[in-house]
Amino acid sequence: MTAPLHDMTRLAQIIQDEGPESGAGGPERLRLDGRVMMIDDEPIMIELVQTFLEDEGYLDFTGLDDPRQGMDRLRALKPDILLLDLLMPGVSGFDILAQVRADPSLAMLPVIVMTSANDAA
């Protein structure tokens, strides 16, 4: 995971810093009304991250624990930022990231890659 679980305030700061710079309000606009989406096969991780982000003021949060539905939900929701687990069964985060970058409507979507893997490789 990019930020340790005990440092979710830092994750919130990363989301704010990585948010869209265009339009009125820049990163602050993301904080107030930005749409955060998380794809992770562990529902407890989604719930944990959602709780911490809501405590920091991010109220528009969508969590998805079935990565096979990821691209359809991304296209439908058009989030401002994606939190993406890499190691998932069926469809990996690597697969989703490749599809996001290949899709013209999502290619510029900021993505924070997260994983609980202990192996650096």
Sequence and secondary structure as in RCSB ss.txt:
>XXXX:A:sequence
MTAPLHDMTRLAQIIQDEGPESGAGGPERLRLDGRVMMIDDEPIMIELVQTFLEDEGYLDFTGLDDPRQGMDRLR
ALKPDILLLDLLMPGVSGFDILAQVRADPSLAMLPVIVMTSANDAA
>XXXX:A:secstr
  S GGGHHHHHHHHHHHS  SSTTHHHHHHHH EEEEE S HHHHHHHHHHHHHTT  EEEEES GGGHHHHHH
HH  SEEEEES  SSS HHHHHHHHHHSTTTTT  EEEE       
